[in-house]
Amino acid sequence: MSLSQQGSGKIPTSKTLRDEGPKNDHDDDRPYKKICRTSSSFVTSLPGDCLNLIFKCLETKDDRNSFGLTCHEWLRIQNNNHESLWYRNNYDPAGNYPKISPESLAIITCRLLIRFQHLKKLSLSRLPRITDFVTPQSQSFGSNVQSLSLDNCSDYCPDYSDKQLSLIFSWFPRLTYISLDSSDIADKGLDALAKCCSSLKTVDLQWCCSITDSGLSCLLQKCRELRSLSIIACSNITGVGFLGCARTLTHLEAGGCKLKPEGIRAIVSGGGLEYLDLKTPDWLAEVDQEGCIINTEAVIVISKGCPLLEELFLSNCEEVELQGWEAIGLNCKELESLFVMGCQKLCDMGLQAIWDGCDKLSELYIDREKHSCSSSALELFEHKKPGWMCLWP
């Protein structure tokens, strides 16, 4: 590569310079050495926005990890682009998680949070408590974290108390997503979460059996931007805490809760639901005979209160009769997907009502045996719109 080529905007690599440089070690001119020094100086003096672009173009993990070895400025750029810490979704049933003492984890966590000021995702799931040491250092954190996972699906990890959770929530005021799956959070913790993180848009509370409608009401009233909420298997939720919820709530998973009729009316009070999952898992239905009963009256309320509904899960809702299916066909004009596995009272007339009324419906999931539809009716509808119906399993 010649000097004229360098001027064209291409930065010569060290290998090219070695190959094209003079072979005489005693040559005092040594132009390739000058080019090396010039190129190195040019690259390390690039402005921060250029270095950011370079870092974002790196394709491999090794390249990104070695980027900061160049100099302090490049290390700063690497740190600023580090957006995720210990973020993982995998669950190891064998419990093979890092065995680290709470004291060591606290020190490590504190130092990493101070170093990586631009983190967006942080997971503390299945890790020991970190509160005691980190608390006095928390004013040094970047507070840019938007996604926090505090799931507790392993016996290895102790649960956080409401007081400890309140402290943790105060570190991350810009949260938009939080997962507390299977944690011991109760109403006081939910109230603290709502006060500290009012910009939340997605909250996962499934299997949080200590929360009640009171805590849920605090969350919904103070987090007015909330869009998605999961309260699957929250056995102390009846639904009344949803009364007056914001129209921004478009996605709700509430299967396995003990919803009451007044709770169903409260759930639809916001009027913005587009996705509603009320299915009860088969294994949960077998062990909990006092769970939520979604019957004909409940479906009528849902269909009238959710005109924007696009996806509806009613699997294992065995008490829904013809009037319920007719209400869906009459009111749910935006419905695209309907799940009715295990709905034993779905009959030919109910199927016809859904077909006639739900013009946008493109997916109907129904099992092969637990329904009251005739085989001829199923075949007729499959013939009218191939691929519209999915027999399960």
LOMAR-189261 format. One line per 10 residues: their letters; for each residue x, y, z of N, C-alpha, C. Coordinates in steps of 0.1 Angstrom, whole numbers. Each point is the difference from the previous one (the first is absolute). Layout:
N
a = X/Y/Z/X/Y/Z/X/Y/Z; ...
This chain:
393
mslsqqgsgk = 9/-12/0/-9/12/0/9/12/0; -2/10/-9/7/12/-1/-5/11/8; 8/11/2/-5/11/7/-12/7/-6; -1/-1/-14/-11/6/-7/-13/-8/4; 1/-13/2/-11/-8/4/-5/4/14; 10/3/9/-4/4/13/-8/13/0; 4/9/-9/-7/12/-1/-14/-1/-5; -4/-12/-6/-13/-2/-5/-10/-2/11; 5/-1/12/-10/-2/11/1/-14/6; 8/-9/-5/2/-13/6/11/0/10
iptsktlrde = -2/-6/11/10/-1/10/8/-13/-2; 13/1/-2/7/-13/-3/1/-8/13; -1/-13/-2/2/-9/12/14/-3/3; 3/-5/12/14/-2/4/6/-11/-9; -8/-10/-4/5/-11/-8/4/5/-14; -8/9/-6/3/6/-13/13/8/1; 1/7/10/12/9/2/13/-9/1; -1/-11/8/11/-8/1/4/-6/-13; -10/-5/-8/3/-6/-13/6/9/-10; -5/13/1/5/9/-11/11/9/5
gpkndhdddr = 4/-1/12/11/8/5/13/-5/-5; 11/8/1/13/-4/-4/6/-11/8; 8/-8/-6/5/-12/7/13/3/6; 6/12/-2/13/3/5/-2/7/14; 4/-7/10/-3/5/14/9/12/3; 11/3/-9/9/11/3/-4/12/-8; -11/0/-7/-5/11/-8/-5/11/10; 7/11/0/-4/10/10/-14/6/-3; -4/0/-13/-13/6/-3/-12/-7/6; 0/-13/-3/-11/-9/5/-13/7/-1
pykkicrtss = -6/2/-12/-13/7/-2/-11/-8/6; 0/-13/0/-11/-8/6/-1/2/15; 11/3/7/0/3/14/-7/13/2; 2/10/-8/-6/13/1/-15/-2/-2; -4/-8/-10/-14/-2/-3/-7/-7/12; 7/-9/6/-6/-7/12/-3/10/11; 10/9/3/-2/9/11/-11/10/-4; 0/5/-13/-10/9/-4/-14/-6/1; -2/-13/-5/-12/-6/0/-5/-3/15; 9/-4/8/-4/-2/14/-4/12/7
sfvtslpgdc = 7/11/-2/-4/13/5/-14/5/-5; -2/-3/-13/-13/4/-6/-11/-7/6; 1/-13/2/-11/-9/5/-3/4/14; 10/1/9/-3/2/14/-5/14/3; 2/9/-10/-5/14/2/-14/3/-6; -6/-11/-5/-13/2/-5/-10/5/10; -10/9/-3/-9/4/9/-9/-11/5; -7/3/12/-8/-11/6/-11/-5/-9; -7/9/-7/-11/-5/-9/5/-10/-10; 12/3/-6/5/-9/-10/4/-14/6
lnlifkclet = 6/1/12/3/-13/7/-12/-8/4; -11/7/3/-12/-6/3/-5/-8/-12; 0/6/-12/-4/-6/-12/9/-12/-3; 13/1/2/9/-11/-3/-4/-12/9; -2/3/13/-4/-10/10/-12/-7/-4; -10/7/-4/-13/-6/-4/1/-8/-12; 10/2/-9/2/-8/-12/7/-13/3; 6/-2/12/7/-12/3/-10/-12/0; 3/-11/-6/-10/-11/-1/2/-11/10; 12/-2/5/3/-11/9/1/5/14
kddrnsfglt = -3/-9/9/2/3/15/14/2/3; 9/-7/-6/15/1/3/4/14/-4; -4/5/-11/4/13/-5/-5/11/10; -13/-2/4/-5/10/9/7/0/14; 3/-12/5/7/-1/13/14/5/-1; 7/-1/-11/14/5/-1/1/15/-4; -11/6/-4/0/14/-4/6/9/10; -3/-2/12/5/9/11/14/-2/4; 7/-9/-6/14/-3/3/10/11/-7; -6/7/-9/8/10/-7/6/11/8
chewlriqnn = -10/7/7/4/11/9/-12/3/9; 2/10/9/-10/3/10/-13/5/-7; 2/8/-11/-11/6/-7/-9/-11/-6; 7/-10/-6/-7/-11/-7/-7/-9/11; 6/-1/11/-6/-7/11/-13/7/5; 1/13/0/-12/8/4/-11/-2/-10; 3/-1/-13/-10/-2/-10/-6/-14/1; 9/-10/3/-5/-13/2/-10/-1/12; 4/6/11/-9/0/12/-13/7/-3; 0/11/-7/-12/7/-3/-10/-8/-9
nheslwyrnn = 6/-9/-7/-8/-8/-9/-4/-13/6; 4/-2/12/-4/-13/7/-14/2/6; -10/-7/-6/-14/3/4/-6/-11/8; 6/-12/2/-6/-11/6/10/-6/10; -5/-3/12/8/-6/10/-7/-12/6; 6/-12/-1/-6/-13/5/-14/-2/-5; -3/4/-12/-14/-1/-4/-1/-13/-8; -9/-9/6/-2/-13/-6/-14/-4/3; -6/-8/-9/-13/-5/2/-1/-15/2; 12/-7/0/0/-14/1/-1/-5/14
ydpagnypki = -8/-10/2/-1/-6/14/6/-14/0; 9/-2/9/7/-13/1/-7/-8/11; -8/-11/-4/-7/-8/11/10/-7/9; 12/-1/-4/10/-7/9/5/10/11; -3/13/-2/5/9/10/14/4/-1; 6/-1/-12/14/3/-2/2/15/-2; -2/7/10/2/15/-1/13/3/8; 6/12/-3/12/4/6/-1/0/16; 9/-7/6/0/-1/15/10/11/5; -6/11/4/8/11/4/-6/6/13
speslaiitc = 8/4/9/-5/5/12/-7/14/-2; -10/3/9/-7/13/-1/10/12/1; 10/-2/9/10/11/1/8/3/-13; 4/-11/-6/8/2/-12/-9/5/-12; -12/-5/0/-9/4/-11/-3/15/2; -2/5/12/-3/14/3/11/9/-5; 12/-4/3/12/8/-4/1/0/-16; -1/-12/-6/1/0/-14/-11/8/-7; -12/-2/5/-12/7/-6/2/15/1; 4/5/12/2/14/2/10/6/-10
rllirfqhlk = 12/-7/-1/10/5/-9/-4/0/-15; -7/-10/-4/-5/-1/-14/-10/10/-3; -9/3/9/-10/10/-2/6/14/-1; 10/3/8/7/12/-1/8/1/-13; 6/-11/-4/8/0/-13/-9/2/-12; -10/-8/-1/-9/0/-11/-12/10/2; 2/12/-3/-10/11/3/-11/0/-9; 0/-8/-11/-10/1/-10/-7/-13/-2; 0/-8/11/-7/-13/-1/-15/2/-2; -6/-8/-9/-14/0/-2/-7/-12/5
klslsrlpri = 7/-11/1/-6/-13/5/8/-6/11; -6/-3/11/7/-6/12/-8/-12/5; 6/-11/3/-6/-11/6/6/-4/13; -8/0/10/5/-5/13/-7/-13/4; -6/-7/-10/-7/-12/2/9/-11/5; -5/-8/10/7/-12/4/14/4/5; 1/11/6/13/5/7/-3/3/14; 11/0/9/-2/3/14/-4/15/1; -4/4/12/-4/14/3/13/9/-2; -3/12/-4/11/9/-2/-2/13/8
tdfvtpqsqs = -10/1/7/-5/13/6/10/7/9; 5/-8/10/8/7/11/12/8/-5; 7/-5/-9/12/7/-4/-3/11/-10; -9/-3/-9/-2/8/-12/-7/13/4; -9/0/10/-8/11/4/8/13/2; 10/1/8/7/13/1/7/4/-13; 2/-9/-9/7/4/-12/-10/4/-12; -13/-2/3/-10/1/-11/0/14/-7; 4/10/7/0/13/-6/9/1/-12; 10/-9/-1/9/0/-11/-4/-7/-12
fgsnvqslsl = -12/-7/0/-5/-8/-11/-5/9/-11; 0/-5/-12/-4/8/-11/-15/2/-1; -8/-9/6/-15/2/0/-6/0/-14; 7/-6/-9/-5/0/-14/-7/-14/-3; 0/-9/10/-5/-13/-3/-15/1/-3; -4/-7/-10/-14/0/-4/-7/-13/2; 8/-11/0/-5/-14/2/7/-7/11; -8/-4/10/5/-6/12/-7/-14/2; 8/-10/3/-6/-13/3/4/-4/14; -10/-3/8/2/-5/14/-8/-13/2
dncsdycpdy = 0/-8/-11/-7/-13/1/7/-8/11; -8/-9/6/5/-9/10/-6/-14/-2; 7/-7/-9/-5/-13/-4/9/-11/6; 8/3/9/10/-10/4/1/0/16; 1/-11/6/1/-1/14/13/6/5; 10/1/-10/13/6/4/-1/14/5; -10/8/-6/-1/14/3/-9/3/11; 3/9/9/-9/4/10/-9/11/-6; -12/1/6/-10/10/-5/4/13/6; -3/11/-7/1/14/5/-12/3/8
sdkqlslifs = 1/7/11/-11/5/8/-5/13/-7; -12/4/4/-6/12/-6/9/12/2; 7/1/12/8/11/3/13/0/-9; 5/-12/-2/12/-1/-9/-4/4/-14; -11/-5/-4/-5/3/-14/-2/15/-2; -6/6/10/-2/14/-1/13/8/-2; 11/-5/7/13/7/-1/5/-2/-14; -1/-12/-5/5/-3/-14/-8/8/-10; -13/1/1/-8/8/-10/5/14/0; 4/6/11/4/14/0/13/2/-8
wfprltyisl = 7/-10/-3/13/1/-8/-3/2/-14; -12/-4/-5/-3/-1/-14/-13/7/-4; 0/14/1/-12/7/-2/-5/0/-15; 9/-4/-9/-4/0/-14/-5/-14/-5; -3/-8/9/-5/-14/-5/-12/1/-8; 0/-8/-11/-12/-2/-8/-5/-14/0; 9/-9/4/-3/-15/1/6/-5/13; -8/-8/7/5/-7/11/-7/-14/1; 8/-10/3/-5/-14/2/2/-4/15; -10/-3/7/0/-5/14/-6/-14/1
dssdiadkgl = 1/-7/-11/-6/-14/0/4/-8/12; -10/-5/7/2/-9/11/7/6/12; 0/13/1/7/6/12/-10/2/11; 5/4/11/-9/1/12/-5/15/2; 0/7/-10/-5/14/1/-14/0/4; -3/10/9/-14/1/5/-5/15/-4; -11/4/6/-6/12/-3/9/12/2; 7/0/12/9/12/3/11/1/-11; 5/-12/-5/10/1/-10/-5/5/-13; -13/-4/-3/-6/6/-13/-2/15/1
dalakccssl = -4/4/12/-2/15/2/13/7/-2; 11/-5/6/13/6/-2/4/0/-14; -2/-11/-7/3/-1/-14/-7/11/-8; -13/2/2/-8/9/-7/5/15/3; 4/2/12/5/14/4/14/3/-7; 8/-10/0/14/2/-5/1/-1/-15; -9/-8/-6/2/-3/-14/-13/3/-7; -5/12/-1/-13/3/-5/-1/-1/-15; 12/-2/-7/0/-1/-15/-1/-14/-5; -2/-10/9/-1/-14/-4/-10/-2/-11
ktvdlqwccs = 4/-9/-9/-9/-3/-11/-4/-15/0; 9/-8/5/-2/-15/0/4/-5/14; -9/-8/7/3/-5/13/-5/-15/0; 10/-8/4/-3/-15/1/-1/-3/15; -12/-4/5/-2/-4/14/-5/-14/1; 2/-8/-10/-6/-14/1/6/-7/11; -9/-8/7/4/-8/11/4/8/12; -4/13/1/3/8/12/-13/-1/9; 1/-10/8/-13/-4/7/-2/8/13; 8/10/3/-2/8/12/-7/13/-4
itdsglscll = -1/4/-12/-6/12/-4/-15/-1/0; -7/11/3/-15/0/0/-5/11/-9; -13/2/-1/-6/10/-9/4/14/5; 3/2/13/4/13/5/14/4/-6; 9/-9/0/13/4/-6/-1/2/-15; -8/-9/-6/-2/1/-14/-6/14/-4; -9/4/8/-7/13/-2/11/12/1; 9/-1/9/10/10/2/9/1/-13; 3/-12/-5/9/-1/-12/-8/6/-12; -12/-3/-2/-8/4/-12/-3/15/1
qkcrelrsls = -2/6/12/-4/14/1/12/9/-1; 12/-5/4/12/9/-1/8/-2/-12; -1/-11/-7/7/-3/-12/-9/1/-12; -3/12/-4/-10/3/-10/4/-3/-14; 13/-4/-2/4/-4/-13/1/-15/-2; -4/-7/10/1/-15/0/-8/-6/-12; 7/-8/-8/-6/-6/-12/-2/-15/2; 9/-7/7/-1/-14/0/2/-5/15; -9/-9/4/1/-5/14/-3/-15/0; 8/-7/7/-2/-15/2/-2/-3/15
iiacsnitgv = -11/-5/3/-3/-4/14/-5/-15/1; 6/-8/-9/-4/-14/-1/3/-7/14; -10/-7/4/1/-8/13/2/8/12; -4/13/0/0/8/12/-13/-3/8; 0/-9/9/-12/-6/6/-8/9/8; 6/12/4/-8/9/9/-6/12/-8; 1/-1/-13/-6/11/-9/-14/-4/-4; -9/9/3/-14/-2/-5/-4/8/-12; 8/10/-2/-2/9/-12/-5/14/3; -5/2/12/-6/13/4/10/11/0
gflgcartlt = 13/-3/1/10/10/0/2/7/-13; -6/-6/-11/1/6/-13/-9/12/-3; -9/2/10/-10/11/-2/7/13/-3; -4/6/-11/6/13/-4/13/-1/-6; 4/-12/-5/14/-1/-6/0/9/-13; 13/3/-3/2/9/-12/-4/-7/-13; -4/7/-10/-2/-6/-13/12/-5/-7; 12/5/5/12/-5/-6/3/-15/3; -7/-6/9/2/-14/3/-7/-8/-11; 8/-6/-9/-4/-7/-12/2/-15/1
hleaggcklk = 9/-5/9/4/-14/1/-2/-5/14; -8/-10/2/-2/-5/14/0/-15/-1; 8/-6/9/0/-15/2/-5/-2/15; -11/-6/1/-6/-2/14/-5/-14/3; 5/-10/-8/-4/-14/2/4/-5/14; -9/-7/6/4/-6/13/-3/10/12; -5/12/-3/-4/9/11/-15/-4/4; -4/4/12/-13/-3/4/-9/12/-2; -2/2/-13/-8/12/-4/-15/-1/4; -6/10/5/-14/1/3/-7/8/-11
pegiraivsg = -13/-1/0/-8/7/-10/3/15/0; 1/6/12/3/14/1/15/3/-4; 8/-10/1/14/1/-4/1/0/-16; -8/-8/-6/-1/0/-15/-4/14/-5; -10/5/7/-5/14/-4/11/10/2; 8/-1/10/10/9/3/11/-1/-11; 3/-12/-4/11/-3/-9/-3/7/-14; -12/0/-4/-4/6/-13/-3/15/1; 1/6/13/-4/14/2/9/9/-8; 12/-3/-3/9/9/-7/-4/1/-15
ggleyldlkt = -5/-11/-5/-5/0/-14/10/-1/-11; 13/-2/4/11/0/-10/6/-14/-3; -5/-11/6/6/-13/-1/-1/-5/-15; 12/-4/-5/1/-6/-13/4/-15/1; 6/-4/12/4/-13/2/-4/-4/14; -8/-11/1/-5/-4/13/1/-15/1; 8/-5/10/2/-14/2/-6/-4/13; -11/-8/0/-6/-5/12/0/-15/1; 9/-6/-8/0/-15/0/6/-5/13; -4/-11/5/5/-6/12/8/-13/-5
pdwlaevdqe = 13/-1/3/8/-11/-4/-6/-13/5; 0/-11/-8/-6/-12/4/5/-5/14; 13/0/2/5/-5/13/-5/9/12; -2/13/-2/-5/8/11/-14/-2/2; -8/-2/-10/-14/-3/1/-2/-13/8; 9/-9/-1/-2/-13/7/2/1/15; 9/10/4/4/1/14/-8/11/7; -6/9/-8/-7/11/6/-15/0/-5; -8/-6/8/-14/-1/-4/-8/13/3; 6/9/7/-7/13/3/5/12/-8
gciinteavi = 6/-3/-11/5/11/-8/-11/8/-7; 5/9/-9/-9/9/-7/-10/-8/-9; -12/4/1/-10/-6/-9/-4/10/-10; 4/-2/-12/-3/9/-12/-12/-7/-6; -12/6/2/-12/-6/-5/-7/9/-11; -12/-3/-3/-7/7/-11/-1/15/3; -4/3/13/-1/14/4/13/8/-1; 11/-7/4/13/7/0/4/3/-15; -3/-10/-9/4/3/-14/-8/11/-6; -13/1/4/-8/11/-5/5/13/4
viskgcplle = 4/1/13/6/12/5/13/4/-7; 8/-10/-2/13/2/-7/-2/5/-14; -9/-7/-7/-2/4/-15/-6/14/-1; -8/4/9/-6/14/0/10/10/4; 9/-4/10/9/10/5/14/1/-7; 2/-9/-9/13/0/-8/-2/0/-15; -5/12/-5/-3/0/-14/13/0/-9; 12/2/6/12/0/-8/7/-14/1; -6/-10/6/7/-12/3/4/-7/-13; 13/-4/-1/5/-7/-12/3/-15/3
elflsnceev = 4/-3/13/4/-14/3/-7/-3/14; -7/-11/0/-7/-4/12/2/-15/3; 5/-3/12/3/-13/4/-11/-4/11; -8/-10/-4/-10/-6/9/1/-14/2; 12/-6/-2/2/-14/1/-4/-5/14; -7/-12/1/-4/-6/12/-11/8/7; -6/9/-7/-12/7/6/-12/-8/-4; -4/-10/9/-10/-10/-3/-14/5/1; -2/12/6/-14/4/3/-5/10/-10; 7/3/-11/-4/9/-10/-10/-7/-9
elqgweaigl = -13/5/-1/-10/-6/-8/-3/9/-12; -10/-3/-8/-3/6/-12/-1/15/0; -6/6/11/-2/14/0/14/7/1; 10/-6/6/13/5/1/7/1/-14; -1/-11/-8/5/0/-13/-7/10/-9; -13/1/2/-7/10/-8/4/14/3; 3/3/13/5/13/4/13/3/-6; 9/-10/-1/13/3/-7/-2/3/-14; -9/-7/-7/-2/3/-14/-7/13/-2; -8/5/9/-7/12/-1/9/12/3
nckeleslfv = 9/-1/10/7/12/5/15/0/-4; 7/-11/-2/14/0/-2/4/0/-15; -2/12/-6/2/2/-14/14/0/-4; 9/3/10/15/0/-3/7/-13/3; -7/-10/4/6/-12/5/7/-8/-12; 12/-3/2/8/-7/-10/4/-15/5; 2/-2/13/3/-13/5/-8/-4/12; -6/-12/-1/-8/-4/11/4/-15/4; 3/-1/13/4/-13/5/-11/-6/9; -6/-11/-4/-11/-6/7/2/-15/3
mgcqklcdmg = 13/-4/2/2/-14/4/-6/-3/13; -7/-11/1/-6/-5/13/-13/7/3; -5/8/-10/-14/6/2/-10/-10/-4; -5/-8/9/-9/-11/-3/-13/4/-6; -5/12/3/-13/4/-4/0/9/-13; 11/0/-7/0/6/-13/-7/-9/-10; -11/5/-6/-8/-9/-8/0/6/-15; -8/-7/-8/0/4/-14/-6/15/-2; -10/3/8/-6/14/-1/10/10/5; 7/-3/11/10/9/5/12/2/-10
lqaiwdgcdk = 4/-11/-7/10/1/-10/-5/9/-12; -13/-2/-3/-5/8/-11/-1/15/4; -3/3/12/-1/14/5/14/7/-1; 10/-8/4/14/6/-1/3/2/-14; -3/-9/-9/4/1/-14/-8/12/-6; -12/1/3/-8/11/-6/4/14/4; 4/1/13/2/13/6/14/5/0; 10/-9/1/14/4/1/7/0/-14; -2/10/-7/5/1/-14/15/-1/-1; 7/5/10/15/0/0/6/-12/6
lselyidrek = -8/-9/5/6/-12/6/7/-9/-10; 13/-3/3/8/-8/-9/5/-12/7; -1/-1/13/5/-12/8/-10/-4/10; -5/-13/0/-8/-6/10/6/-12/5; 4/-1/12/7/-11/6/-10/-8/8; -3/-12/-4/-10/-9/6/6/-14/1; -2/-7/12/6/-13/0/-10/-10/-7; 5/-12/-1/-7/-10/-8/-12/-7/7; -1/1/13/-10/-7/7/-9/8/9; 6/9/8/-8/7/10/-8/12/-5
hscsssalel = -10/-3/-8/-10/10/-5/-12/-7/-4; -11/7/-3/-12/-6/-4/-4/3/-15; 10/3/-7/-2/2/-15/0/-14/-7; -8/-1/-10/0/-12/-8/11/0/-10; 4/-11/-4/11/-2/-10/-3/7/-13; -13/-1/-4/-4/6/-13/1/16/1; -3/6/12/1/14/1/15/4/-1; 9/-7/7/14/3/-1/5/-1/-14; -4/-11/-7/4/-2/-14/-5/11/-9; -12/5/3/-6/11/-9/8/12/2
fehkkpgwmc = 3/4/12/8/12/3/14/-1/-5; 6/-12/1/13/-1/-6/0/1/-15; -11/-5/-6/-1/1/-15/-2/15/-4; -8/7/8/-2/14/-4/12/9/1; 8/-3/10/13/8/1/11/-9/5; 7/-6/-10/11/-9/4/11/7/8; 4/-7/10/11/6/9/-6/9/11; -13/3/0/-6/8/10/-1/-7/13; -1/-13/0/-2/-7/12/11/-9/3; 5/-1/13/11/-8/4/-5/-10/10
lwp = 0/-13/-3/-4/-10/10/12/-3/9; -3/0/13/11/-2/10/-3/-12/8; 10/-9/3/14/1/-6/0/-6/-13
